[in-house]
Structures are given as structure tokens and as C-alpha cells.
Amino acid sequence: MASLATRGKWSSRLGFILAAAGSAIGLGNIWRFPYTAGQYGGGAFILLYLVFVAAIGIPVLLAELSMGRNTERNAVGAFKALMPGSWWPWVGGLGVVTGFGILSFYSVIAGWTLYYAWESMIGKFGHRLDAAESGAILSDMTSDGGVMVFLTGLFLLLTALVVRRGVSAGIERTVKVLMPVFFAVLLILVVRSVTLPGASEGLSFLFSFDLSKLADPAAIGSALGQALFSLSIGMGAMITYGSYLSRDENLPGAGVTVAIFDTAIALVAGLMIFPAVFAMGGSPAAGPGLVFVTMPTVFGQMPAGGLIAFAFYALLAIAALTSTISLLEVIVAYFVDEKGWSRERATWSMTAACFALAIPSALSNGAVPFLTEMPGGGFLGLCNIVFGNWFLSIGAVFICLFVGWKWGVGKALAEMARGGGELPIGQVWGVMVRYVCPAAVLAVLIYSAITGRYL
């Protein structure tokens, strides 16, 4: 078992916030959020998503951070330290498995960003494209199995190179450079998108609140799944990141800041995507192609469009990288803390294992018919459902039950107050963690089990 003194710490509050925000800000915000919102009515879905972030996401986020900092352990070790000799560490184990599963399919989508950055650099998006031409680029890429496996492996390699260097020298140093640059370029692209002719229709779609769009119960499940997925909760990532947080830090303030950053970027992504979609005559319900089909058609109409496209996809890759780093860190921290492995051994062994699981997802978008035709949208889509919705939600339920009923609300609040960050609405938070959060997540899971609908 690794010594607490040698585990590593965030060197600053800013480092933790950028790393945790980087974990949350990624393809969940820029890729998954816009197309999910587009499928369920834009503004109405966003309103529901914001409710879930405030009522469920932030309470669970603070619960995870409290467990991590109190024990200074990984997802499994935190449960062992707080409830030794019980079955609760299995919940932490579920978190490690969930992180492993999400990383396997997430790295595939992340690999797409590398391909598009390369294509932008060689001038593919420097001229006007129509939707059919842009769609053909995506189709050609995903149907080439060799390219897909290579890109997935390359992205996992980049992730491993950061994680192997540790918390401060690897993760923190990387995000301190990459995240501010990402924010700046994203804002530039928003300005360009909202000034396109016809962009006002996209803004209207984004901010109109037609609650009838939420009549489909699947919209509720998708909003909840997005809130959990986007904030990286329910899989032990925030337990692990919280374990590296100094006891002198204001834990509630840092946690809420991370949630605000994450939510703001999701909304900014909507401002970037939807005006462009409507300006180009596309459909807001086009699905994952919103980023990889619509945006190339926009870049072709911009001055220096090829350069802007390269910056966009390179920085989208950066956002994805900060998320894959946190996913791999959940797994690596477990083997370092609980099994006594060196960070080097844990990083490379788990990266190789994850790559093996990622290969079927990499081949499931047209390269291999059997994997493409599997229920749930192919093997990759099935992994998204199992790990990105089901396991994530189950993990969130058990974390709430543990903090609310076993470890205790009082002890969690005391941990939050240790760094001078006493939670002003502590009793309300306790009610949310004990009753509201687990009940809401369970209701969605039961609905899905009864109807068989994927959320």
C-alpha cells in the first residue's frame, strides 16, 4: 500500500480547480451536451439539466470530494478507510470499473478530434464544404478500422504520458497550460458562430423553454445522465482528485467553482453549436454529427477557416485529454494505493488493458458490421449506455447512501468545514444527499429497466 506522504498533492487551489474542471469539461460538454439538447428541445432540456446539476450534481460532487480529502485515498481505499471490514469498498470498485469502461469508449471519440485536427492542418476544412461532403469525411474515417484503432491508441498514449508523471508534475502542470488556452479559443469561436447570418434562430432554439419537449421521460433520464457524466461523478474521479486536496482548502467553494465552470462551458458550447447549425440549415437533432459534420461547413466560410478549424479540433482534443487523464487516474490511483504498484507500472498496464477494450468500440462505427449493428448504437453506444449511464448512476446512488446514512452527514460537513469552508446550507445538503438525490436517480433507473429504453 502506498504511503500517504508519497501520493502527491495539488500544489495550489487553482491547480485543483483546473484539473477537476478539466475532468468535467471535455467531450461531455462540447460533443455530448449539444446533440442531446438538440434531440430534446434545446432550452427546455437545458433548463432540466441545470436543475439536475444544482439539485443532484453538486451535492454528489461535494460528497465525493469530502470522502477523498478525509481519507486521502482512491475510490476503493476511501470506502475501506471509512467503513473497514464491510462490503462498501465494492462500491469504490464499481467506480474503478466505470472509469475503465468510460475511458475505453471515450478515447475512441477523443481520437476523432486528433484526426480532424490533422485534416484541418493539411487544409481539408480551408474551403467551403456542404453537409454531404462533411458527412462523407466522418463516414470515411469511422469505417477505416486501422485508422480508428491507431487514433484510439494514440490518444491513450498521450493520456498515459501525463498520468505517469504524477499529480503535480503531470496532471496539474498540464492543465494549467492547456485549459486557459482552450477557454480563449472557445470564446472566439462563439463570437464567430453567433455573428453568422441566420444565427438568431439558433439562439432562439437554445433559450426557448417549450416544456412540452420534456413529455418524453427519456429526456429526464438523458438530462440526469448528462449531469452525472459531465461532472465526472459516480465513478470515483472526484474522490480521487479530492484525496490530493490540501486540508487548508475551502472544499465547498472549490467544488461549486468546478461545477460552475463545467456548466458554463456546456452552455457556451451550445452558443457555439446551435447558431452555426441553424445558420447552415442543419438539424439541431442531428446527433453526434453536430461537432464533426456541421462545424467543418462553418469553418469553410470563415476567413482563415482552416487555421480556426485546426485550433478548434486541437483544443477539443485538449479538453478530451483533461478528461481521459482523470479517468485513467482513477484506475491508476487504485493500483498504486491498494496493490502497491509503482505509478509507472500501473499507468502502462492499465493503459494497455483499456486499449484492448477500446478496440471493439473503435471498430463499431462502420468498420466491423457485427459491432456496428449491436443494440444501443453499436458496441461503442452500448458501452456508453452501460458505463456512461447505468454504472455511473448506480455509483452515484450508493455514494449518496453511504455519505448520507453510513459515514454520516455530520462527518461530511465537518470535513467540508475543516478548511474554513463551512457549507451555509449544510442541513439542506444533507436532505438532498440522503433522500432527494438517490430517489431521483433510482426513479430514472427503474423507468429504464421497466421500459427497456436507453437513456
Contacts in CASP RR format, 6 or more apart in sequence:
PFRMAT RR
TARGET T0000
AUTHOR 0000-0000-0000
METHOD contacts of the structure
MODEL  1
MASLATRGKWSSRLGFILAAAGSAIGLGNIWRFPYTAGQYGGGAFILLYL
VFVAAIGIPVLLAELSMGRNTERNAVGAFKALMPGSWWPWVGGLGVVTGF
GILSFYSVIAGWTLYYAWESMIGKFGHRLDAAESGAILSDMTSDGGVMVF
LTGLFLLLTALVVRRGVSAGIERTVKVLMPVFFAVLLILVVRSVTLPGAS
EGLSFLFSFDLSKLADPAAIGSALGQALFSLSIGMGAMITYGSYLSRDEN
LPGAGVTVAIFDTAIALVAGLMIFPAVFAMGGSPAAGPGLVFVTMPTVFG
QMPAGGLIAFAFYALLAIAALTSTISLLEVIVAYFVDEKGWSRERATWSM
TAACFALAIPSALSNGAVPFLTEMPGGGFLGLCNIVFGNWFLSIGAVFIC
LFVGWKWGVGKALAEMARGGGELPIGQVWGVMVRYVCPAAVLAVLIYSAI
TGRYL
1 337 0 8 1.000
1 338 0 8 1.000
1 340 0 8 1.000
2 336 0 8 1.000
2 337 0 8 1.000
2 340 0 8 1.000
4 72 0 8 1.000
7 72 0 8 1.000
7 167 0 8 1.000
7 243 0 8 1.000
7 244 0 8 1.000
7 336 0 8 1.000
7 337 0 8 1.000
8 166 0 8 1.000
8 167 0 8 1.000
8 168 0 8 1.000
8 244 0 8 1.000
9 167 0 8 1.000
9 168 0 8 1.000
9 244 0 8 1.000
9 245 0 8 1.000
9 246 0 8 1.000
10 16 0 8 1.000
10 19 0 8 1.000
10 167 0 8 1.000
10 168 0 8 1.000
10 172 0 8 1.000
10 244 0 8 1.000
10 245 0 8 1.000
10 246 0 8 1.000
11 168 0 8 1.000
11 172 0 8 1.000
12 172 0 8 1.000
13 246 0 8 1.000
13 249 0 8 1.000
13 250 0 8 1.000
13 254 0 8 1.000
14 176 0 8 1.000
15 172 0 8 1.000
15 175 0 8 1.000
15 176 0 8 1.000
16 172 0 8 1.000
16 241 0 8 1.000
16 242 0 8 1.000
16 244 0 8 1.000
16 245 0 8 1.000
16 249 0 8 1.000
16 254 0 8 1.000
17 254 0 8 1.000
17 255 0 8 1.000
17 257 0 8 1.000
17 258 0 8 1.000
17 261 0 8 1.000
18 172 0 8 1.000
18 175 0 8 1.000
18 176 0 8 1.000
18 179 0 8 1.000
19 171 0 8 1.000
19 172 0 8 1.000
19 175 0 8 1.000
19 241 0 8 1.000
19 322 0 8 1.000
19 326 0 8 1.000
20 232 0 8 1.000
20 238 0 8 1.000
20 241 0 8 1.000
20 242 0 8 1.000
20 254 0 8 1.000
20 255 0 8 1.000
20 258 0 8 1.000
20 326 0 8 1.000
21 179 0 8 1.000
21 257 0 8 1.000
21 258 0 8 1.000
21 261 0 8 1.000
21 262 0 8 1.000
22 175 0 8 1.000
22 179 0 8 1.000
22 319 0 8 1.000
22 322 0 8 1.000
22 323 0 8 1.000
22 326 0 8 1.000
23 232 0 8 1.000
23 237 0 8 1.000
23 238 0 8 1.000
23 241 0 8 1.000
23 322 0 8 1.000
23 323 0 8 1.000
23 325 0 8 1.000
23 326 0 8 1.000
23 327 0 8 1.000
24 230 0 8 1.000
24 231 0 8 1.000
24 232 0 8 1.000
24 258 0 8 1.000
24 259 0 8 1.000
24 261 0 8 1.000
24 262 0 8 1.000
24 323 0 8 1.000
25 179 0 8 1.000
25 182 0 8 1.000
25 261 0 8 1.000
25 262 0 8 1.000
25 265 0 8 1.000
25 319 0 8 1.000
25 322 0 8 1.000
25 323 0 8 1.000
26 265 0 8 1.000
26 319 0 8 1.000
26 320 0 8 1.000
26 322 0 8 1.000
26 323 0 8 1.000
27 106 0 8 1.000
27 109 0 8 1.000
27 110 0 8 1.000
27 113 0 8 1.000
27 316 0 8 1.000
27 319 0 8 1.000
27 320 0 8 1.000
27 323 0 8 1.000
28 226 0 8 1.000
28 229 0 8 1.000
28 230 0 8 1.000
28 266 0 8 1.000
28 323 0 8 1.000
29 230 0 8 1.000
29 262 0 8 1.000
29 265 0 8 1.000
29 266 0 8 1.000
29 269 0 8 1.000
29 319 0 8 1.000
30 265 0 8 1.000
30 269 0 8 1.000
30 291 0 8 1.000
30 316 0 8 1.000
30 319 0 8 1.000
31 109 0 8 1.000
31 288 0 8 1.000
31 290 0 8 1.000
31 291 0 8 1.000
31 316 0 8 1.000
32 226 0 8 1.000
32 229 0 8 1.000
32 230 0 8 1.000
32 288 0 8 1.000
33 49 0 8 1.000
33 226 0 8 1.000
33 230 0 8 1.000
33 266 0 8 1.000
33 269 0 8 1.000
33 270 0 8 1.000
34 269 0 8 1.000
34 270 0 8 1.000
34 273 0 8 1.000
34 274 0 8 1.000
34 290 0 8 1.000
34 291 0 8 1.000
35 285 0 8 1.000
35 286 0 8 1.000
35 287 0 8 1.000
35 288 0 8 1.000
35 289 0 8 1.000
35 290 0 8 1.000
35 291 0 8 1.000
36 45 0 8 1.000
36 222 0 8 1.000
36 223 0 8 1.000
36 226 0 8 1.000
37 43 0 8 1.000
37 45 0 8 1.000
37 46 0 8 1.000
37 49 0 8 1.000
37 206 0 8 1.000
37 270 0 8 1.000
37 284 0 8 1.000
38 45 0 8 1.000
38 205 0 8 1.000
38 274 0 8 1.000
38 284 0 8 1.000
38 285 0 8 1.000
38 287 0 8 1.000
38 290 0 8 1.000
39 45 0 8 1.000
39 222 0 8 1.000
39 285 0 8 1.000
39 287 0 8 1.000
40 213 0 8 1.000
40 214 0 8 1.000
40 216 0 8 1.000
40 218 0 8 1.000
40 219 0 8 1.000
40 222 0 8 1.000
40 223 0 8 1.000
41 205 0 8 1.000
41 210 0 8 1.000
41 213 0 8 1.000
41 219 0 8 1.000
41 284 0 8 1.000
42 205 0 8 1.000
42 206 0 8 1.000
42 208 0 8 1.000
42 213 0 8 1.000
42 274 0 8 1.000
42 284 0 8 1.000
43 205 0 8 1.000
43 206 0 8 1.000
43 207 0 8 1.000
43 208 0 8 1.000
43 209 0 8 1.000
43 210 0 8 1.000
44 208 0 8 1.000
44 209 0 8 1.000
44 210 0 8 1.000
44 211 0 8 1.000
44 212 0 8 1.000
44 213 0 8 1.000
44 214 0 8 1.000
44 219 0 8 1.000
45 213 0 8 1.000
45 214 0 8 1.000
45 219 0 8 1.000
45 222 0 8 1.000
45 223 0 8 1.000
46 206 0 8 1.000
46 267 0 8 1.000
47 209 0 8 1.000
48 214 0 8 1.000
48 219 0 8 1.000
48 220 0 8 1.000
48 223 0 8 1.000
49 223 0 8 1.000
49 226 0 8 1.000
49 227 0 8 1.000
49 266 0 8 1.000
50 263 0 8 1.000
51 223 0 8 1.000
52 223 0 8 1.000
52 224 0 8 1.000
52 225 0 8 1.000
52 226 0 8 1.000
52 227 0 8 1.000
52 440 0 8 1.000
53 227 0 8 1.000
53 230 0 8 1.000
53 231 0 8 1.000
53 259 0 8 1.000
53 262 0 8 1.000
53 263 0 8 1.000
55 432 0 8 1.000
55 436 0 8 1.000
55 437 0 8 1.000
55 440 0 8 1.000
56 224 0 8 1.000
56 227 0 8 1.000
56 228 0 8 1.000
56 396 0 8 1.000
56 432 0 8 1.000
56 436 0 8 1.000
56 437 0 8 1.000
56 440 0 8 1.000
56 441 0 8 1.000
57 227 0 8 1.000
57 228 0 8 1.000
57 231 0 8 1.000
57 233 0 8 1.000
57 259 0 8 1.000
57 437 0 8 1.000
58 255 0 8 1.000
58 256 0 8 1.000
58 259 0 8 1.000
59 400 0 8 1.000
59 429 0 8 1.000
59 430 0 8 1.000
59 432 0 8 1.000
59 433 0 8 1.000
59 437 0 8 1.000
60 228 0 8 1.000
60 231 0 8 1.000
60 233 0 8 1.000
60 234 0 8 1.000
60 396 0 8 1.000
60 399 0 8 1.000
60 400 0 8 1.000
60 433 0 8 1.000
60 437 0 8 1.000
61 231 0 8 1.000
61 233 0 8 1.000
61 238 0 8 1.000
61 255 0 8 1.000
61 258 0 8 1.000
61 259 0 8 1.000
62 251 0 8 1.000
62 252 0 8 1.000
62 255 0 8 1.000
62 256 0 8 1.000
62 412 0 8 1.000
62 416 0 8 1.000
62 423 0 8 1.000
62 429 0 8 1.000
63 399 0 8 1.000
63 400 0 8 1.000
63 403 0 8 1.000
63 404 0 8 1.000
63 412 0 8 1.000
63 433 0 8 1.000
64 233 0 8 1.000
64 234 0 8 1.000
64 236 0 8 1.000
64 237 0 8 1.000
64 238 0 8 1.000
64 239 0 8 1.000
64 242 0 8 1.000
64 399 0 8 1.000
65 238 0 8 1.000
65 239 0 8 1.000
65 241 0 8 1.000
65 242 0 8 1.000
65 245 0 8 1.000
65 251 0 8 1.000
65 254 0 8 1.000
65 255 0 8 1.000
66 251 0 8 1.000
66 403 0 8 1.000
66 412 0 8 1.000
66 415 0 8 1.000
66 416 0 8 1.000
67 78 0 8 1.000
67 79 0 8 1.000
67 82 0 8 1.000
67 239 0 8 1.000
67 399 0 8 1.000
67 402 0 8 1.000
67 403 0 8 1.000
67 407 0 8 1.000
67 412 0 8 1.000
68 78 0 8 1.000
68 238 0 8 1.000
68 239 0 8 1.000
68 240 0 8 1.000
68 242 0 8 1.000
68 243 0 8 1.000
68 245 0 8 1.000
69 242 0 8 1.000
69 243 0 8 1.000
69 245 0 8 1.000
69 247 0 8 1.000
69 251 0 8 1.000
69 415 0 8 1.000
69 418 0 8 1.000
70 78 0 8 1.000
70 82 0 8 1.000
70 411 0 8 1.000
70 415 0 8 1.000
71 77 0 8 1.000
71 78 0 8 1.000
71 81 0 8 1.000
71 82 0 8 1.000
71 243 0 8 1.000
72 243 0 8 1.000
72 244 0 8 1.000
73 80 0 8 1.000
73 81 0 8 1.000
73 239 0 8 1.000
73 243 0 8 1.000
73 337 0 8 1.000
74 96 0 8 1.000
74 236 0 8 1.000
74 239 0 8 1.000
74 240 0 8 1.000
74 243 0 8 1.000
74 330 0 8 1.000
74 333 0 8 1.000
74 334 0 8 1.000
74 336 0 8 1.000
74 337 0 8 1.000
74 338 0 8 1.000
75 92 0 8 1.000
75 93 0 8 1.000
75 95 0 8 1.000
75 96 0 8 1.000
75 235 0 8 1.000
75 236 0 8 1.000
75 239 0 8 1.000
75 240 0 8 1.000
75 330 0 8 1.000
75 333 0 8 1.000
75 334 0 8 1.000
76 89 0 8 1.000
76 92 0 8 1.000
76 93 0 8 1.000
76 96 0 8 1.000
76 334 0 8 1.000
76 337 0 8 1.000
76 338 0 8 1.000
77 89 0 8 1.000
77 92 0 8 1.000
77 334 0 8 1.000
77 337 0 8 1.000
77 338 0 8 1.000
78 92 0 8 1.000
78 239 0 8 1.000
78 243 0 8 1.000
79 86 0 8 1.000
79 88 0 8 1.000
79 89 0 8 1.000
79 91 0 8 1.000
79 92 0 8 1.000
79 402 0 8 1.000
80 89 0 8 1.000
80 338 0 8 1.000
82 88 0 8 1.000
82 402 0 8 1.000
82 406 0 8 1.000
82 407 0 8 1.000
83 89 0 8 1.000
83 402 0 8 1.000
83 406 0 8 1.000
83 407 0 8 1.000
88 402 0 8 1.000
88 406 0 8 1.000
91 395 0 8 1.000
91 398 0 8 1.000
91 399 0 8 1.000
91 402 0 8 1.000
92 236 0 8 1.000
92 239 0 8 1.000
93 334 0 8 1.000
94 391 0 8 1.000
94 394 0 8 1.000
94 395 0 8 1.000
94 398 0 8 1.000
95 234 0 8 1.000
95 235 0 8 1.000
95 236 0 8 1.000
95 330 0 8 1.000
95 391 0 8 1.000
95 395 0 8 1.000
96 235 0 8 1.000
96 236 0 8 1.000
96 330 0 8 1.000
96 331 0 8 1.000
96 334 0 8 1.000
97 391 0 8 1.000
98 234 0 8 1.000
98 235 0 8 1.000
98 236 0 8 1.000
98 387 0 8 1.000
98 388 0 8 1.000
98 391 0 8 1.000
98 392 0 8 1.000
98 395 0 8 1.000
99 235 0 8 1.000
99 236 0 8 1.000
99 237 0 8 1.000
99 327 0 8 1.000
99 330 0 8 1.000
99 331 0 8 1.000
99 387 0 8 1.000
100 327 0 8 1.000
100 331 0 8 1.000
100 350 0 8 1.000
100 353 0 8 1.000
100 354 0 8 1.000
100 357 0 8 1.000
101 354 0 8 1.000
101 357 0 8 1.000
101 383 0 8 1.000
101 387 0 8 1.000
101 391 0 8 1.000
102 235 0 8 1.000
102 327 0 8 1.000
102 383 0 8 1.000
102 387 0 8 1.000
102 388 0 8 1.000
102 392 0 8 1.000
103 156 0 8 1.000
103 324 0 8 1.000
103 327 0 8 1.000
103 328 0 8 1.000
103 331 0 8 1.000
103 354 0 8 1.000
103 358 0 8 1.000
104 354 0 8 1.000
104 357 0 8 1.000
104 358 0 8 1.000
104 361 0 8 1.000
104 383 0 8 1.000
104 387 0 8 1.000
105 358 0 8 1.000
105 361 0 8 1.000
105 380 0 8 1.000
105 381 0 8 1.000
105 383 0 8 1.000
105 384 0 8 1.000
105 387 0 8 1.000
106 320 0 8 1.000
106 323 0 8 1.000
106 324 0 8 1.000
106 327 0 8 1.000
107 152 0 8 1.000
107 153 0 8 1.000
107 155 0 8 1.000
107 156 0 8 1.000
107 159 0 8 1.000
107 324 0 8 1.000
107 354 0 8 1.000
107 355 0 8 1.000
107 358 0 8 1.000
108 148 0 8 1.000
108 151 0 8 1.000
108 152 0 8 1.000
108 358 0 8 1.000
108 361 0 8 1.000
108 362 0 8 1.000
108 380 0 8 1.000
109 288 0 8 1.000
109 320 0 8 1.000
109 380 0 8 1.000
110 155 0 8 1.000
110 317 0 8 1.000
110 320 0 8 1.000
110 321 0 8 1.000
110 323 0 8 1.000
110 324 0 8 1.000
111 151 0 8 1.000
111 152 0 8 1.000
111 154 0 8 1.000
111 155 0 8 1.000
111 317 0 8 1.000
111 320 0 8 1.000
112 141 0 8 1.000
112 142 0 8 1.000
112 151 0 8 1.000
112 292 0 8 1.000
113 313 0 8 1.000
113 314 0 8 1.000
113 316 0 8 1.000
113 317 0 8 1.000
113 320 0 8 1.000
114 151 0 8 1.000
114 154 0 8 1.000
114 155 0 8 1.000
114 313 0 8 1.000
114 317 0 8 1.000
115 141 0 8 1.000
115 147 0 8 1.000
115 151 0 8 1.000
116 292 0 8 1.000
116 296 0 8 1.000
116 309 0 8 1.000
116 313 0 8 1.000
116 316 0 8 1.000
117 310 0 8 1.000
117 313 0 8 1.000
117 314 0 8 1.000
117 316 0 8 1.000
117 317 0 8 1.000
119 125 0 8 1.000
119 137 0 8 1.000
120 126 0 8 1.000
120 299 0 8 1.000
120 306 0 8 1.000
120 309 0 8 1.000
120 310 0 8 1.000
120 312 0 8 1.000
120 313 0 8 1.000
120 314 0 8 1.000
121 310 0 8 1.000
123 306 0 8 1.000
124 137 0 8 1.000
124 296 0 8 1.000
125 296 0 8 1.000
125 299 0 8 1.000
125 300 0 8 1.000
125 305 0 8 1.000
125 306 0 8 1.000
125 309 0 8 1.000
126 299 0 8 1.000
126 300 0 8 1.000
126 305 0 8 1.000
126 306 0 8 1.000
126 309 0 8 1.000
127 300 0 8 1.000
128 297 0 8 1.000
128 300 0 8 1.000
128 301 0 8 1.000
129 137 0 8 1.000
129 296 0 8 1.000
129 297 0 8 1.000
129 300 0 8 1.000
130 297 0 8 1.000
131 280 0 8 1.000
131 282 0 8 1.000
131 293 0 8 1.000
131 294 0 8 1.000
131 297 0 8 1.000
134 292 0 8 1.000
134 293 0 8 1.000
134 294 0 8 1.000
134 296 0 8 1.000
134 297 0 8 1.000
135 289 0 8 1.000
135 292 0 8 1.000
135 293 0 8 1.000
137 296 0 8 1.000
138 289 0 8 1.000
138 292 0 8 1.000
138 293 0 8 1.000
141 147 0 8 1.000
141 148 0 8 1.000
142 148 0 8 1.000
142 365 0 8 1.000
142 366 0 8 1.000
142 367 0 8 1.000
143 365 0 8 1.000
143 366 0 8 1.000
143 367 0 8 1.000
144 367 0 8 1.000
145 362 0 8 1.000
145 363 0 8 1.000
145 367 0 8 1.000
145 368 0 8 1.000
146 367 0 8 1.000
148 362 0 8 1.000
148 363 0 8 1.000
148 365 0 8 1.000
148 367 0 8 1.000
149 359 0 8 1.000
149 362 0 8 1.000
149 363 0 8 1.000
151 362 0 8 1.000
152 355 0 8 1.000
152 358 0 8 1.000
152 359 0 8 1.000
152 361 0 8 1.000
152 362 0 8 1.000
153 355 0 8 1.000
153 358 0 8 1.000
155 317 0 8 1.000
155 320 0 8 1.000
155 321 0 8 1.000
155 324 0 8 1.000
156 324 0 8 1.000
156 351 0 8 1.000
156 354 0 8 1.000
156 355 0 8 1.000
156 358 0 8 1.000
157 351 0 8 1.000
158 321 0 8 1.000
159 321 0 8 1.000
159 324 0 8 1.000
159 325 0 8 1.000
159 328 0 8 1.000
159 351 0 8 1.000
160 328 0 8 1.000
160 347 0 8 1.000
160 348 0 8 1.000
160 351 0 8 1.000
162 170 0 8 1.000
162 171 0 8 1.000
162 174 0 8 1.000
162 321 0 8 1.000
162 325 0 8 1.000
163 170 0 8 1.000
163 171 0 8 1.000
163 325 0 8 1.000
163 328 0 8 1.000
163 329 0 8 1.000
163 332 0 8 1.000
163 343 0 8 1.000
163 347 0 8 1.000
164 343 0 8 1.000
164 344 0 8 1.000
164 347 0 8 1.000
164 348 0 8 1.000
165 171 0 8 1.000
165 173 0 8 1.000
166 343 0 8 1.000
167 244 0 8 1.000
171 325 0 8 1.000
171 326 0 8 1.000
171 329 0 8 1.000
174 321 0 8 1.000
174 322 0 8 1.000
174 325 0 8 1.000
175 322 0 8 1.000
175 325 0 8 1.000
178 318 0 8 1.000
178 321 0 8 1.000
178 322 0 8 1.000
179 318 0 8 1.000
179 322 0 8 1.000
181 315 0 8 1.000
181 318 0 8 1.000
182 315 0 8 1.000
182 318 0 8 1.000
182 319 0 8 1.000
183 265 0 8 1.000
185 311 0 8 1.000
185 312 0 8 1.000
185 315 0 8 1.000
186 265 0 8 1.000
186 268 0 8 1.000
186 269 0 8 1.000
186 272 0 8 1.000
186 315 0 8 1.000
187 268 0 8 1.000
188 308 0 8 1.000
189 272 0 8 1.000
189 308 0 8 1.000
189 312 0 8 1.000
190 268 0 8 1.000
190 271 0 8 1.000
190 272 0 8 1.000
192 298 0 8 1.000
192 302 0 8 1.000
192 308 0 8 1.000
193 199 0 8 1.000
193 271 0 8 1.000
193 272 0 8 1.000
193 273 0 8 1.000
193 275 0 8 1.000
193 276 0 8 1.000
193 279 0 8 1.000
193 298 0 8 1.000
194 203 0 8 1.000
194 271 0 8 1.000
194 275 0 8 1.000
196 275 0 8 1.000
196 276 0 8 1.000
196 279 0 8 1.000
196 280 0 8 1.000
196 298 0 8 1.000
196 301 0 8 1.000
197 279 0 8 1.000
198 275 0 8 1.000
198 278 0 8 1.000
198 279 0 8 1.000
199 275 0 8 1.000
199 276 0 8 1.000
199 278 0 8 1.000
199 279 0 8 1.000
200 275 0 8 1.000
201 275 0 8 1.000
201 278 0 8 1.000
201 279 0 8 1.000
202 274 0 8 1.000
202 275 0 8 1.000
202 277 0 8 1.000
202 278 0 8 1.000
202 279 0 8 1.000
202 284 0 8 1.000
203 271 0 8 1.000
203 274 0 8 1.000
203 275 0 8 1.000
205 274 0 8 1.000
205 278 0 8 1.000
205 284 0 8 1.000
206 270 0 8 1.000
206 271 0 8 1.000
206 274 0 8 1.000
206 275 0 8 1.000
213 219 0 8 1.000
214 220 0 8 1.000
217 447 0 8 1.000
217 451 0 8 1.000
217 453 0 8 1.000
218 453 0 8 1.000
218 455 0 8 1.000
220 444 0 8 1.000
221 389 0 8 1.000
221 444 0 8 1.000
221 447 0 8 1.000
221 448 0 8 1.000
221 455 0 8 1.000
222 455 0 8 1.000
224 393 0 8 1.000
224 440 0 8 1.000
224 441 0 8 1.000
224 444 0 8 1.000
224 455 0 8 1.000
225 388 0 8 1.000
225 389 0 8 1.000
225 392 0 8 1.000
225 393 0 8 1.000
225 455 0 8 1.000
228 234 0 8 1.000
228 392 0 8 1.000
228 393 0 8 1.000
228 396 0 8 1.000
228 441 0 8 1.000
229 388 0 8 1.000
229 389 0 8 1.000
229 392 0 8 1.000
230 262 0 8 1.000
230 263 0 8 1.000
230 266 0 8 1.000
231 238 0 8 1.000
231 258 0 8 1.000
231 259 0 8 1.000
231 262 0 8 1.000
232 238 0 8 1.000
232 323 0 8 1.000
232 326 0 8 1.000
233 392 0 8 1.000
233 396 0 8 1.000
233 399 0 8 1.000
234 392 0 8 1.000
234 393 0 8 1.000
234 395 0 8 1.000
234 396 0 8 1.000
234 399 0 8 1.000
235 327 0 8 1.000
235 330 0 8 1.000
235 391 0 8 1.000
235 392 0 8 1.000
235 395 0 8 1.000
236 330 0 8 1.000
236 399 0 8 1.000
237 326 0 8 1.000
237 327 0 8 1.000
237 329 0 8 1.000
237 330 0 8 1.000
240 326 0 8 1.000
240 329 0 8 1.000
240 330 0 8 1.000
240 333 0 8 1.000
241 326 0 8 1.000
241 329 0 8 1.000
243 333 0 8 1.000
245 251 0 8 1.000
245 254 0 8 1.000
247 418 0 8 1.000
247 419 0 8 1.000
248 419 0 8 1.000
249 419 0 8 1.000
250 419 0 8 1.000
250 420 0 8 1.000
250 421 0 8 1.000
251 415 0 8 1.000
251 416 0 8 1.000
251 418 0 8 1.000
251 419 0 8 1.000
251 421 0 8 1.000
252 416 0 8 1.000
252 421 0 8 1.000
252 422 0 8 1.000
252 423 0 8 1.000
253 421 0 8 1.000
273 290 0 8 1.000
273 291 0 8 1.000
273 294 0 8 1.000
273 295 0 8 1.000
274 284 0 8 1.000
276 294 0 8 1.000
276 295 0 8 1.000
276 298 0 8 1.000
277 283 0 8 1.000
277 284 0 8 1.000
277 286 0 8 1.000
277 290 0 8 1.000
277 294 0 8 1.000
278 284 0 8 1.000
279 298 0 8 1.000
280 294 0 8 1.000
280 297 0 8 1.000
280 298 0 8 1.000
282 294 0 8 1.000
284 290 0 8 1.000
286 293 0 8 1.000
286 294 0 8 1.000
291 316 0 8 1.000
295 309 0 8 1.000
295 312 0 8 1.000
296 309 0 8 1.000
299 305 0 8 1.000
299 306 0 8 1.000
299 308 0 8 1.000
299 309 0 8 1.000
299 312 0 8 1.000
300 306 0 8 1.000
300 309 0 8 1.000
302 308 0 8 1.000
328 347 0 8 1.000
328 350 0 8 1.000
328 351 0 8 1.000
328 354 0 8 1.000
331 346 0 8 1.000
331 350 0 8 1.000
331 354 0 8 1.000
332 343 0 8 1.000
332 346 0 8 1.000
332 347 0 8 1.000
332 350 0 8 1.000
335 341 0 8 1.000
335 345 0 8 1.000
335 346 0 8 1.000
335 349 0 8 1.000
335 350 0 8 1.000
336 342 0 8 1.000
336 343 0 8 1.000
336 346 0 8 1.000
339 346 0 8 1.000
341 349 0 8 1.000
360 368 0 8 1.000
360 371 0 8 1.000
360 379 0 8 1.000
361 371 0 8 1.000
361 379 0 8 1.000
361 380 0 8 1.000
361 381 0 8 1.000
361 383 0 8 1.000
362 380 0 8 1.000
363 371 0 8 1.000
363 379 0 8 1.000
364 371 0 8 1.000
364 372 0 8 1.000
364 374 0 8 1.000
364 377 0 8 1.000
364 378 0 8 1.000
364 379 0 8 1.000
364 380 0 8 1.000
364 381 0 8 1.000
365 372 0 8 1.000
365 378 0 8 1.000
365 380 0 8 1.000
366 372 0 8 1.000
371 378 0 8 1.000
371 379 0 8 1.000
372 378 0 8 1.000
372 379 0 8 1.000
374 382 0 8 1.000
375 382 0 8 1.000
376 382 0 8 1.000
376 385 0 8 1.000
376 454 0 8 1.000
385 454 0 8 1.000
385 455 0 8 1.000
389 448 0 8 1.000
389 454 0 8 1.000
389 455 0 8 1.000
390 445 0 8 1.000
390 448 0 8 1.000
393 441 0 8 1.000
393 444 0 8 1.000
393 445 0 8 1.000
394 445 0 8 1.000
396 437 0 8 1.000
396 438 0 8 1.000
396 441 0 8 1.000
397 437 0 8 1.000
397 438 0 8 1.000
397 441 0 8 1.000
397 442 0 8 1.000
397 445 0 8 1.000
400 433 0 8 1.000
400 434 0 8 1.000
400 437 0 8 1.000
400 438 0 8 1.000
400 441 0 8 1.000
401 438 0 8 1.000
403 409 0 8 1.000
403 412 0 8 1.000
403 433 0 8 1.000
404 412 0 8 1.000
404 430 0 8 1.000
404 433 0 8 1.000
404 434 0 8 1.000
405 434 0 8 1.000
409 426 0 8 1.000
409 429 0 8 1.000
409 430 0 8 1.000
409 433 0 8 1.000
409 434 0 8 1.000
412 433 0 8 1.000
413 422 0 8 1.000
413 423 0 8 1.000
413 426 0 8 1.000
413 429 0 8 1.000
413 430 0 8 1.000
416 422 0 8 1.000
416 423 0 8 1.000
417 423 0 8 1.000
423 429 0 8 1.000
444 455 0 8 1.000
447 453 0 8 1.000
448 454 0 8 1.000
448 455 0 8 1.000
END
